[in-house]
Amino acid sequence: MKFYKYQGAGNDFVVIDDRSSAFPVSQELIASLCHRRFGIGADGVMLLQNASGYDFRMVYFNADGTEGTMCGNGGRCLVRFAHDLGVIGHKTTFIAIDGEHEALVSPQSISLKMIDVSSVDQTAAYDFMNTGSPHYVAYVENLEKYDVVKEGKAIRYGEPFVSRGGTNVNLWKFWEITVLPYAPMKEAWKTKLTPAEQELLPALCLRIYDTDLKIL
């Protein structure tokens, strides 16, 4: 079996050209490929398949061998893989489990369009939305001391989410940011952030209106 390894934002994947539809899909096989001690080791397996009316079909499997929902990092990796194979040029339209996606390819990056979020389920403790994959989003006051692994697993594999196939768990805290406009040749920030956190700000400035997150 010929396979490739790709990674996107730290998520790594076993990637297979399955345009011949010859890959023997089974949960046991895929889980064994993803095992980090006895297999190749990966967060998931992706198949690139033919699809009528599209450049390709993306099929994504979780590390436990179950077929997964749409994965943004995985999608970007598969677009790069399709480009490396010569299947696509600098732009593509492909199909995944959640529908049609468009992407742009450059030497440095892959830009992937996700589906629009049609609704947000809001509770006192968290918000829940579908971006192609389910996402649980909650504010945590003392995030540095929060047991992300323990609590994240409890949420992902607990009700009401486990009966729906699980969920991604996203935790955030609020950073107080004041932007001083018109600073010549540089961004001027008056913040409570560490120097490392401040380096990230020019790439993505976030403004929060109630529960809506808007990217400026």
GULUMMI-428506 format. One record per atom (N, C-alpha, C): x, y, z; residue number from 1; residue in three letters. Coordinates in steps of 0.2 Angstrom, whole numbers, plus 5000, padded with zeros to 4 digits. Layout:
BEGIN
NODE    c1    c2    c3  seq  type
NODE     X     Y     Z  NUM   ALA
...
This chain:
BEGIN
NODE    c1    c2    c3  seq  type
NODE  5004  4994  5000    1   MET
NODE  5000  5000  5000    1   MET
NODE  5004  5006  5000    1   MET
NODE  5003  5011  4995    2   LYS
NODE  5007  5017  4995    2   LYS
NODE  5003  5022  4999    2   LYS
NODE  5007  5026  5003    3   PHE
NODE  5003  5031  5007    3   PHE
NODE  5008  5037  5008    3   PHE
NODE  5005  5043  5010    4   TYR
NODE  5009  5049  5011    4   TYR
NODE  5007  5051  5018    4   TYR
NODE  5012  5055  5021    5   LYS
NODE  5010  5059  5027    5   LYS
NODE  5010  5066  5026    5   LYS
NODE  5005  5069  5028    6   TYR
NODE  5004  5077  5027    6   TYR
NODE  5002  5079  5034    6   TYR
NODE  5004  5085  5036    7   GLN
NODE  5001  5089  5042    7   GLN
NODE  4999  5096  5041    7   GLN
NODE  4994  5098  5044    8   GLY
NODE  4991  5104  5044    8   GLY
NODE  4990  5107  5051    8   GLY
NODE  4993  5112  5053    9   ALA
NODE  4992  5116  5059    9   ALA
NODE  4993  5111  5065    9   ALA
NODE  4998  5106  5064   10   GLY
NODE  4999  5101  5069   10   GLY
NODE  4995  5094  5069   10   GLY
NODE  4990  5094  5065   11   ASN
NODE  4986  5088  5064   11   ASN
NODE  4989  5084  5058   11   ASN
NODE  4991  5078  5059   12   ASP
NODE  4994  5074  5054   12   ASP
NODE  4990  5068  5052   12   ASP
NODE  4991  5067  5045   13   PHE
NODE  4986  5062  5042   13   PHE
NODE  4990  5057  5037   13   PHE
NODE  4987  5051  5037   14   VAL
NODE  4989  5047  5032   14   VAL
NODE  4985  5048  5026   14   VAL
NODE  4988  5049  5020   15   VAL
NODE  4984  5051  5014   15   VAL
NODE  4985  5046  5009   15   VAL
NODE  4980  5044  5005   16   ILE
NODE  4980  5039  5000   16   ILE
NODE  4977  5041  4994   16   ILE
NODE  4980  5040  4988   17   ASP
NODE  4977  5041  4982   17   ASP
NODE  4973  5035  4980   17   ASP
NODE  4966  5036  4981   18   ASP
NODE  4961  5030  4980   18   ASP
NODE  4957  5032  4974   18   ASP
NODE  4959  5035  4969   19   ARG
NODE  4955  5036  4963   19   ARG
NODE  4954  5029  4959   19   ARG
NODE  4957  5024  4961   20   SER
NODE  4955  5017  4958   20   SER
NODE  4950  5014  4962   20   SER
NODE  4948  5017  4968   21   SER
NODE  4943  5014  4973   21   SER
NODE  4946  5007  4975   21   SER
NODE  4952  5006  4976   22   ALA
NODE  4955  4999  4978   22   ALA
NODE  4956  4999  4985   22   ALA
NODE  4956  5004  4989   23   PHE
NODE  4958  5004  4996   23   PHE
NODE  4953  5000  5000   23   PHE
NODE  4955  4995  5004   24   PRO
NODE  4950  4991  5008   24   PRO
NODE  4948  4994  5014   24   PRO
NODE  4943  4998  5014   25   VAL
NODE  4940  5002  5020   25   VAL
NODE  4938  4997  5025   25   VAL
NODE  4941  4997  5031   26   SER
NODE  4938  4994  5037   26   SER
NODE  4940  4998  5043   26   SER
NODE  4936  4998  5048   27   GLN
NODE  4938  5002  5054   27   GLN
NODE  4944  4999  5057   27   GLN
NODE  4945  4992  5057   28   GLU
NODE  4951  4989  5061   28   GLU
NODE  4957  4991  5057   28   GLU
NODE  4957  4991  5051   29   LEU
NODE  4963  4993  5047   29   LEU
NODE  4965  5000  5048   29   LEU
NODE  4960  5005  5047   30   ILE
NODE  4961  5012  5048   30   ILE
NODE  4964  5013  5055   30   ILE
NODE  4961  5010  5060   31   ALA
NODE  4963  5012  5067   31   ALA
NODE  4970  5009  5068   31   ALA
NODE  4972  5004  5065   32   SER
NODE  4979  5001  5065   32   SER
NODE  4984  5005  5062   32   SER
NODE  4982  5008  5056   33   LEU
NODE  4986  5013  5053   33   LEU
NODE  4988  5019  5057   33   LEU
NODE  4983  5021  5060   34   CYS
NODE  4984  5028  5064   34   CYS
NODE  4987  5027  5071   34   CYS
NODE  4988  5020  5073   35   HIS
NODE  4991  5019  5080   35   HIS
NODE  4998  5021  5080   35   HIS
NODE  4999  5025  5085   36   ARG
NODE  5006  5029  5085   36   ARG
NODE  5012  5024  5088   36   ARG
NODE  5010  5018  5090   37   ARG
NODE  5016  5014  5092   37   ARG
NODE  5016  5008  5088   37   ARG
NODE  5011  5005  5085   38   PHE
NODE  5011  4999  5081   38   PHE
NODE  5009  5000  5074   38   PHE
NODE  5007  5007  5072   39   GLY
NODE  5005  5008  5065   39   GLY
NODE  5010  5014  5062   39   GLY
NODE  5007  5017  5058   40   ILE
NODE  5011  5023  5055   40   ILE
NODE  5010  5029  5060   40   ILE
NODE  5004  5030  5063   41   GLY
NODE  5003  5035  5067   41   GLY
NODE  5000  5041  5064   41   GLY
NODE  4994  5043  5066   42   ALA
NODE  4991  5049  5063   42   ALA
NODE  4985  5051  5067   42   ALA
NODE  4982  5057  5065   43   ASP
NODE  4976  5059  5068   43   ASP
NODE  4970  5057  5064   43   ASP
NODE  4972  5054  5058   44   GLY
NODE  4966  5052  5054   44   GLY
NODE  4969  5049  5047   44   GLY
NODE  4965  5046  5043   45   VAL
NODE  4966  5044  5036   45   VAL
NODE  4962  5047  5031   45   VAL
NODE  4965  5049  5026   46   MET
NODE  4961  5053  5021   46   MET
NODE  4962  5049  5014   46   MET
NODE  4956  5048  5010   47   LEU
NODE  4956  5045  5004   47   LEU
NODE  4955  5051  4999   47   LEU
NODE  4958  5051  4993   48   LEU
NODE  4957  5055  4988   48   LEU
NODE  4954  5051  4982   48   LEU
NODE  4947  5052  4981   49   GLN
NODE  4944  5048  4976   49   GLN
NODE  4941  5052  4970   49   GLN
NODE  4939  5049  4965   50   ASN
NODE  4936  5052  4960   50   ASN
NODE  4929  5054  4962   50   ASN
NODE  4926  5060  4959   51   ALA
NODE  4919  5062  4960   51   ALA
NODE  4916  5065  4954   51   ALA
NODE  4911  5063  4951   52   SER
NODE  4908  5066  4945   52   SER
NODE  4906  5073  4947   52   SER
NODE  4908  5078  4942   53   GLY
NODE  4906  5085  4943   53   GLY
NODE  4911  5089  4947   53   GLY
NODE  4916  5085  4950   54   TYR
NODE  4921  5089  4955   54   TYR
NODE  4928  5086  4953   54   TYR
NODE  4933  5090  4956   55   ASP
NODE  4940  5088  4955   55   ASP
NODE  4941  5082  4958   55   ASP
NODE  4939  5081  4964   56   PHE
NODE  4940  5075  4968   56   PHE
NODE  4935  5074  4974   56   PHE
NODE  4935  5069  4977   57   ARG
NODE  4931  5068  4983   57   ARG
NODE  4935  5067  4989   57   ARG
NODE  4934  5070  4995   58   MET
NODE  4938  5069  5001   58   MET
NODE  4934  5064  5005   58   MET
NODE  4937  5059  5007   59   VAL
NODE  4934  5054  5012   59   VAL
NODE  4939  5054  5018   59   VAL
NODE  4936  5056  5024   60   TYR
NODE  4940  5057  5030   60   TYR
NODE  4938  5052  5035   60   TYR
NODE  4943  5048  5039   61   PHE
NODE  4942  5044  5044   61   PHE
NODE  4945  5046  5050   61   PHE
NODE  4942  5045  5056   62   ASN
NODE  4945  5047  5062   62   ASN
NODE  4951  5042  5064   62   ASN
NODE  4955  5043  5069   63   ALA
NODE  4960  5039  5071   63   ALA
NODE  4957  5032  5074   63   ALA
NODE  4951  5032  5076   64   ASP
NODE  4948  5026  5079   64   ASP
NODE  4945  5021  5073   64   ASP
NODE  4946  5024  5067   65   GLY
NODE  4943  5020  5061   65   GLY
NODE  4936  5022  5059   65   GLY
NODE  4933  5026  5062   66   THR
NODE  4926  5028  5060   66   THR
NODE  4926  5034  5055   66   THR
NODE  4921  5034  5051   67   GLU
NODE  4921  5039  5046   67   GLU
NODE  4919  5046  5049   67   GLU
NODE  4923  5051  5048   68   GLY
NODE  4922  5057  5052   68   GLY
NODE  4919  5062  5048   68   GLY
NODE  4917  5068  5051   69   THR
NODE  4914  5074  5048   69   THR
NODE  4920  5078  5045   69   THR
NODE  4918  5083  5042   70   MET
NODE  4923  5087  5038   70   MET
NODE  4928  5090  5043   70   MET
NODE  4935  5089  5041   71   CYS
NODE  4940  5092  5044   71   CYS
NODE  4944  5097  5040   71   CYS
NODE  4944  5103  5043   72   GLY
NODE  4947  5109  5039   72   GLY
NODE  4954  5108  5038   72   GLY
NODE  4958  5106  5043   73   ASN
NODE  4965  5105  5042   73   ASN
NODE  4967  5099  5037   73   ASN
NODE  4962  5094  5038   74   GLY
NODE  4963  5088  5033   74   GLY
NODE  4961  5090  5026   74   GLY
NODE  4956  5094  5026   75   GLY
NODE  4954  5097  5019   75   GLY
NODE  4960  5100  5016   75   GLY
NODE  4963  5105  5019   76   ARG
NODE  4969  5109  5017   76   ARG
NODE  4975  5104  5015   76   ARG
NODE  4976  5099  5019   77   CYS
NODE  4981  5094  5017   77   CYS
NODE  4979  5090  5010   77   CYS
NODE  4973  5088  5010   78   LEU
NODE  4971  5084  5004   78   LEU
NODE  4971  5089  4998   78   LEU
NODE  4969  5095  4998   79   VAL
NODE  4970  5100  4993   79   VAL
NODE  4977  5100  4990   79   VAL
NODE  4982  5101  4995   80   ARG
NODE  4989  5101  4993   80   ARG
NODE  4991  5094  4990   80   ARG
NODE  4989  5089  4993   81   PHE
NODE  4990  5082  4990   81   PHE
NODE  4988  5082  4983   81   PHE
NODE  4982  5084  4981   82   ALA
NODE  4979  5084  4975   82   ALA
NODE  4983  5088  4970   82   ALA
NODE  4985  5094  4973   83   HIS
NODE  4990  5098  4969   83   HIS
NODE  4997  5095  4967   83   HIS
NODE  4999  5092  4972   84   ASP
NODE  5006  5088  4971   84   ASP
NODE  5005  5082  4966   84   ASP
NODE  4999  5079  4966   85   LEU
NODE  4998  5074  4961   85   LEU
NODE  4997  5077  4954   85   LEU
NODE  4996  5083  4953   86   GLY
NODE  4994  5086  4947   86   GLY
NODE  4986  5085  4945   86   GLY
NODE  4982  5083  4950   87   VAL
NODE  4975  5083  4949   87   VAL
NODE  4972  5090  4948   87   VAL
NODE  4974  5095  4952   88   ILE
NODE  4972  5101  4952   88   ILE
NODE  4977  5106  4950   88   ILE
NODE  4975  5112  4948   89   GLY
NODE  4979  5118  4947   89   GLY
NODE  4979  5122  4954   89   GLY
NODE  4979  5129  4953   90   HIS
NODE  4979  5134  4958   90   HIS
NODE  4972  5135  4962   90   HIS
NODE  4967  5132  4959   91   LYS
NODE  4961  5132  4963   91   LYS
NODE  4957  5126  4961   91   LYS
NODE  4952  5124  4966   92   THR
NODE  4949  5118  4965   92   THR
NODE  4942  5118  4968   92   THR
NODE  4937  5114  4966   93   THR
NODE  4931  5113  4969   93   THR
NODE  4930  5105  4970   93   THR
NODE  4929  5103  4977   94   PHE
NODE  4929  5096  4978   94   PHE
NODE  4923  5095  4983   94   PHE
NODE  4921  5089  4984   95   ILE
NODE  4916  5087  4988   95   ILE
NODE  4918  5083  4994   95   ILE
NODE  4915  5084  4999   96   ALA
NODE  4916  5080  5006   96   ALA
NODE  4910  5078  5009   96   ALA
NODE  4910  5076  5015   97   ILE
NODE  4904  5073  5018   97   ILE
NODE  4899  5078  5019   97   ILE
NODE  4901  5084  5020   98   ASP
NODE  4896  5090  5022   98   ASP
NODE  4894  5094  5016   98   ASP
NODE  4897  5092  5010   99   GLY
NODE  4895  5096  5004   99   GLY
NODE  4901  5098  5000   99   GLY
NODE  4900  5104  4996  100   GLU
NODE  4905  5106  4991  100   GLU
NODE  4909  5111  4995  100   GLU
NODE  4916  5111  4993  101   HIS
NODE  4921  5116  4995  101   HIS
NODE  4925  5118  4990  101   HIS
NODE  4927  5125  4991  102   GLU
NODE  4932  5128  4986  102   GLU
NODE  4938  5129  4990  102   GLU
NODE  4944  5129  4986  103   ALA
NODE  4950  5130  4989  103   ALA
NODE  4955  5134  4984  103   ALA
NODE  4960  5137  4986  104   LEU
NODE  4965  5141  4982  104   LEU
NODE  4972  5138  4985  104   LEU
NODE  4976  5137  4980  105   VAL
NODE  4983  5134  4981  105   VAL
NODE  4988  5140  4980  105   VAL
NODE  4993  5141  4985  106   SER
NODE  4999  5145  4983  106   SER
NODE  5004  5141  4986  106   SER
NODE  5011  5143  4984  107   PRO
NODE  5016  5139  4987  107   PRO
NODE  5017  5139  4994  107   PRO
NODE  5014  5144  4997  108   GLN
NODE  5015  5145  5005  108   GLN
NODE  5009  5142  5009  108   GLN
NODE  5003  5142  5006  109   SER
NODE  4997  5141  5009  109   SER
NODE  4991  5138  5005  109   SER
NODE  4986  5135  5009  110   ILE
NODE  4980  5133  5006  110   ILE
NODE  4974  5137  5009  110   ILE
NODE  4970  5140  5005  111   SER
NODE  4964  5143  5008  111   SER
NODE  4958  5139  5006  111   SER
NODE  4955  5137  5011  112   LEU
NODE  4949  5133  5011  112   LEU
NODE  4943  5136  5013  112   LEU
NODE  4938  5136  5009  113   LYS
NODE  4931  5138  5011  113   LYS
NODE  4927  5133  5014  113   LYS
NODE  4925  5134  5021  114   MET
NODE  4921  5130  5024  114   MET
NODE  4913  5132  5023  114   MET
NODE  4909  5127  5025  115   ILE
NODE  4902  5129  5024  115   ILE
NODE  4900  5135  5029  115   ILE
NODE  4895  5138  5027  116   ASP
NODE  4892  5143  5032  116   ASP
NODE  4889  5140  5038  116   ASP
NODE  4890  5143  5044  117   VAL
NODE  4887  5141  5050  117   VAL
NODE  4879  5144  5050  117   VAL
NODE  4875  5139  5049  118   SER
NODE  4868  5141  5048  118   SER
NODE  4864  5143  5055  118   SER
NODE  4867  5141  5060  119   SER
NODE  4864  5142  5067  119   SER
NODE  4869  5141  5072  119   SER
NODE  4867  5144  5078  120   VAL
NODE  4871  5143  5084  120   VAL
NODE  4867  5141  5090  120   VAL
NODE  4868  5135  5093  121   ASP
NODE  4864  5133  5099  121   ASP
NODE  4867  5136  5105  121   ASP
NODE  4864  5140  5108  122   GLN
NODE  4867  5144  5114  122   GLN
NODE  4864  5141  5121  122   GLN
NODE  4868  5140  5125  123   THR
NODE  4866  5138  5132  123   THR
NODE  4870  5142  5137  123   THR
NODE  4868  5142  5143  124   ALA
NODE  4872  5146  5148  124   ALA
NODE  4879  5144  5149  124   ALA
NODE  4881  5138  5147  125   ALA
NODE  4888  5135  5148  125   ALA
NODE  4892  5135  5142  125   ALA
NODE  4889  5135  5136  126   TYR
NODE  4893  5134  5130  126   TYR
NODE  4888  5136  5124  126   TYR
NODE  4892  5137  5118  127   ASP
NODE  4888  5137  5112  127   ASP
NODE  4890  5131  5108  127   ASP
NODE  4885  5129  5103  128   PHE
NODE  4887  5123  5099  128   PHE
NODE  4885  5125  5092  128   PHE
NODE  4889  5123  5087  129   MET
NODE  4888  5125  5080  129   MET
NODE  4891  5120  5076  129   MET
NODE  4889  5120  5069  130   ASN
NODE  4892  5115  5064  130   ASN
NODE  4895  5119  5059  130   ASN
NODE  4902  5118  5058  131   THR
NODE  4906  5121  5053  131   THR
NODE  4907  5116  5047  131   THR
NODE  4904  5111  5047  132   GLY
NODE  4906  5105  5043  132   GLY
NODE  4908  5099  5048  132   GLY
NODE  4910  5101  5054  133   SER
NODE  4911  5097  5060  133   SER
NODE  4908  5100  5066  133   SER
NODE  4905  5096  5070  134   PRO
NODE  4902  5099  5076  134   PRO
NODE  4907  5103  5081  134   PRO
NODE  4906  5108  5084  135   HIS
NODE  4910  5112  5088  135   HIS
NODE  4907  5114  5094  135   HIS
NODE  4909  5112  5100  136   TYR
NODE  4907  5115  5107  136   TYR
NODE  4912  5120  5108  136   TYR
NODE  4909  5126  5110  137   VAL
NODE  4913  5132  5111  137   VAL
NODE  4911  5135  5118  137   VAL
NODE  4916  5135  5123  138   ALA
NODE  4915  5138  5129  138   ALA
NODE  4920  5143  5132  138   ALA
NODE  4918  5148  5136  139   TYR
NODE  4923  5152  5139  139   TYR
NODE  4925  5149  5146  139   TYR
NODE  4932  5149  5147  140   VAL
NODE  4935  5147  5153  140   VAL
NODE  4939  5153  5156  140   VAL
NODE  4937  5154  5162  141   GLU
NODE  4940  5160  5165  141   GLU
NODE  4948  5159  5167  141   GLU
NODE  4949  5153  5170  142   ASN
NODE  4956  5152  5171  142   ASN
NODE  4959  5146  5167  142   ASN
NODE  4960  5148  5161  143   LEU
NODE  4961  5143  5156  143   LEU
NODE  4968  5139  5157  143   LEU
NODE  4973  5143  5160  144   GLU
NODE  4980  5140  5161  144   GLU
NODE  4979  5134  5165  144   GLU
NODE  4975  5134  5170  145   LYS
NODE  4974  5129  5175  145   LYS
NODE  4969  5124  5174  145   LYS
NODE  4966  5125  5168  146   TYR
NODE  4960  5120  5166  146   TYR
NODE  4963  5114  5164  146   TYR
NODE  4960  5108  5166  147   ASP
NODE  4963  5102  5163  147   ASP
NODE  4959  5100  5157  147   ASP
NODE  4962  5103  5151  148   VAL
NODE  4959  5102  5145  148   VAL
NODE  4958  5095  5142  148   VAL
NODE  4963  5091  5143  149   VAL
NODE  4963  5084  5141  149   VAL
NODE  4957  5080  5145  149   VAL
NODE  4957  5081  5151  150   LYS
NODE  4952  5077  5155  150   LYS
NODE  4945  5080  5154  150   LYS
NODE  4944  5086  5154  151   GLU
NODE  4938  5089  5153  151   GLU
NODE  4935  5089  5146  151   GLU
NODE  4940  5090  5141  152   GLY
NODE  4938  5089  5134  152   GLY
NODE  4936  5082  5132  152   GLY
NODE  4939  5077  5135  153   LYS
NODE  4937  5070  5134  153   LYS
NODE  4930  5069  5137  153   LYS
NODE  4929  5072  5143  154   ALA
NODE  4922  5071  5146  154   ALA
NODE  4917  5074  5142  154   ALA
NODE  4918  5080  5139  155   ILE
NODE  4913  5083  5135  155   ILE
NODE  4912  5079  5128  155   ILE
NODE  4918  5078  5125  156   ARG
NODE  4917  5075  5118  156   ARG
NODE  4914  5068  5118  156   ARG
NODE  4915  5064  5124  157   TYR
NODE  4912  5057  5124  157   TYR
NODE  4907  5057  5129  157   TYR
NODE  4904  5062  5131  158   GLY
NODE  4898  5062  5136  158   GLY
NODE  4892  5065  5132  158   GLY
NODE  4886  5064  5135  159   GLU
NODE  4880  5066  5132  159   GLU
NODE  4879  5074  5133  159   GLU
NODE  4876  5077  5128  160   PRO
NODE  4872  5074  5123  160   PRO
NODE  4876  5073  5116  160   PRO
NODE  4883  5074  5117  161   PHE
NODE  4887  5074  5110  161   PHE
NODE  4889  5067  5108  161   PHE
NODE  4890  5062  5113  162   VAL
NODE  4893  5055  5110  162   VAL
NODE  4887  5052  5106  162   VAL
NODE  4881  5053  5108  163   SER
NODE  4876  5049  5104  163   SER
NODE  4875  5052  5097  163   SER
NODE  4878  5058  5096  164   ARG
NODE  4878  5061  5089  164   ARG
NODE  4885  5060  5085  164   ARG
NODE  4889  5056  5089  165   GLY
NODE  4896  5055  5085  165   GLY
NODE  4902  5059  5088  165   GLY
NODE  4900  5062  5094  166   GLY
NODE  4906  5066  5097  166   GLY
NODE  4906  5073  5095  166   GLY
NODE  4910  5077  5097  167   THR
NODE  4911  5084  5095  167   THR
NODE  4918  5087  5096  167   THR
NODE  4920  5092  5092  168   ASN
NODE  4926  5095  5094  168   ASN
NODE  4925  5100  5100  168   ASN
NODE  4930  5101  5104  169   VAL
NODE  4929  5105  5110  169   VAL
NODE  4934  5111  5109  169   VAL
NODE  4931  5117  5109  170   ASN
NODE  4935  5123  5109  170   ASN
NODE  4934  5127  5115  170   ASN
NODE  4939  5129  5118  171   LEU
NODE  4939  5133  5125  171   LEU
NODE  4943  5139  5123  171   LEU
NODE  4940  5145  5126  172   TRP
NODE  4944  5151  5125  172   TRP
NODE  4943  5156  5131  172   TRP
NODE  4948  5161  5131  173   LYS
NODE  4947  5166  5136  173   LYS
NODE  4948  5172  5133  173   LYS
NODE  4945  5178  5136  174   PHE
NODE  4945  5184  5133  174   PHE
NODE  4952  5188  5135  174   PHE
NODE  4955  5191  5130  175   TRP
NODE  4961  5195  5130  175   TRP
NODE  4958  5202  5129  175   TRP
NODE  4960  5207  5134  176   GLU
NODE  4958  5214  5133  176   GLU
NODE  4963  5217  5129  176   GLU
NODE  4961  5220  5123  177   ILE
NODE  4965  5223  5118  177   ILE
NODE  4963  5230  5117  177   ILE
NODE  4967  5235  5117  178   THR
NODE  4966  5241  5114  178   THR
NODE  4970  5243  5108  178   THR
NODE  4967  5244  5102  179   VAL
NODE  4971  5246  5096  179   VAL
NODE  4971  5253  5096  179   VAL
NODE  4978  5256  5095  180   LEU
NODE  4979  5263  5094  180   LEU
NODE  4980  5264  5086  180   LEU
NODE  4975  5267  5083  181   PRO
NODE  4975  5268  5076  181   PRO
NODE  4980  5273  5073  181   PRO
NODE  4982  5272  5067  182   TYR
NODE  4986  5277  5063  182   TYR
NODE  4993  5277  5066  182   TYR
NODE  4995  5271  5069  183   ALA
NODE  5002  5271  5071  183   ALA
NODE  5007  5270  5065  183   ALA
NODE  5011  5274  5063  184   PRO
NODE  5015  5274  5057  184   PRO
NODE  5020  5268  5057  184   PRO
NODE  5020  5264  5052  185   MET
NODE  5024  5259  5050  185   MET
NODE  5024  5253  5055  185   MET
NODE  5019  5253  5060  186   LYS
NODE  5019  5247  5064  186   LYS
NODE  5012  5247  5068  186   LYS
NODE  5010  5242  5070  187   GLU
NODE  5004  5241  5074  187   GLU
NODE  5006  5243  5082  187   GLU
NODE  5002  5247  5085  188   ALA
NODE  5003  5249  5092  188   ALA
NODE  4998  5246  5096  188   ALA
NODE  5000  5242  5101  189   TRP
NODE  4995  5238  5105  189   TRP
NODE  4996  5240  5112  189   TRP
NODE  4991  5242  5116  190   LYS
NODE  4991  5242  5123  190   LYS
NODE  4987  5236  5126  190   LYS
NODE  4990  5231  5128  191   THR
NODE  4987  5225  5130  191   THR
NODE  4989  5222  5136  191   THR
NODE  4986  5217  5138  192   LYS
NODE  4988  5212  5144  192   LYS
NODE  4991  5206  5142  192   LYS
NODE  4994  5206  5135  193   LEU
NODE  4996  5200  5133  193   LEU
NODE  5004  5199  5134  193   LEU
NODE  5006  5193  5133  194   THR
NODE  5013  5191  5134  194   THR
NODE  5016  5193  5127  194   THR
NODE  5023  5194  5127  195   PRO
NODE  5026  5196  5120  195   PRO
NODE  5025  5190  5115  195   PRO
NODE  5024  5184  5117  196   ALA
NODE  5023  5179  5112  196   ALA
NODE  5016  5179  5109  196   ALA
NODE  5011  5181  5114  197   GLU
NODE  5004  5182  5111  197   GLU
NODE  5004  5188  5107  197   GLU
NODE  5007  5193  5109  198   GLN
NODE  5007  5199  5105  198   GLN
NODE  5009  5198  5097  198   GLN
NODE  5014  5194  5096  199   GLU
NODE  5017  5192  5090  199   GLU
NODE  5011  5189  5085  199   GLU
NODE  5006  5186  5088  200   LEU
NODE  5001  5183  5084  200   LEU
NODE  4996  5188  5082  200   LEU
NODE  4995  5194  5085  201   LEU
NODE  4989  5198  5084  201   LEU
NODE  4989  5201  5077  201   LEU
NODE  4995  5203  5074  202   PRO
NODE  4994  5206  5068  202   PRO
NODE  4991  5202  5063  202   PRO
NODE  4992  5195  5063  203   ALA
NODE  4989  5191  5059  203   ALA
NODE  4981  5190  5059  203   ALA
NODE  4979  5191  5065  204   LEU
NODE  4972  5189  5066  204   LEU
NODE  4969  5194  5072  204   LEU
NODE  4965  5199  5070  205   CYS
NODE  4963  5203  5075  205   CYS
NODE  4955  5201  5077  205   CYS
NODE  4953  5200  5083  206   LEU
NODE  4947  5198  5084  206   LEU
NODE  4943  5203  5088  206   LEU
NODE  4937  5204  5086  207   ARG
NODE  4932  5208  5090  207   ARG
NODE  4926  5204  5092  207   ARG
NODE  4924  5205  5098  208   ILE
NODE  4919  5201  5101  208   ILE
NODE  4913  5205  5102  208   ILE
NODE  4907  5203  5099  209   TYR
NODE  4901  5206  5100  209   TYR
NODE  4896  5201  5103  209   TYR
NODE  4895  5202  5109  210   ASP
NODE  4891  5197  5113  210   ASP
NODE  4894  5190  5112  210   ASP
NODE  4890  5186  5108  211   THR
NODE  4892  5179  5106  211   THR
NODE  4895  5178  5099  211   THR
NODE  4895  5184  5095  212   ASP
NODE  4897  5183  5088  212   ASP
NODE  4904  5185  5088  212   ASP
NODE  4908  5181  5084  213   LEU
NODE  4915  5182  5083  213   LEU
NODE  4916  5184  5076  213   LEU
NODE  4919  5190  5075  214   LYS
NODE  4919  5193  5069  214   LYS
NODE  4927  5194  5067  214   LYS
NODE  4929  5191  5062  215   ILE
NODE  4936  5192  5059  215   ILE
NODE  4936  5199  5055  215   ILE
NODE  4940  5203  5057  216   LEU
NODE  4941  5210  5054  216   LEU
NODE  4946  5209  5048  216   LEU
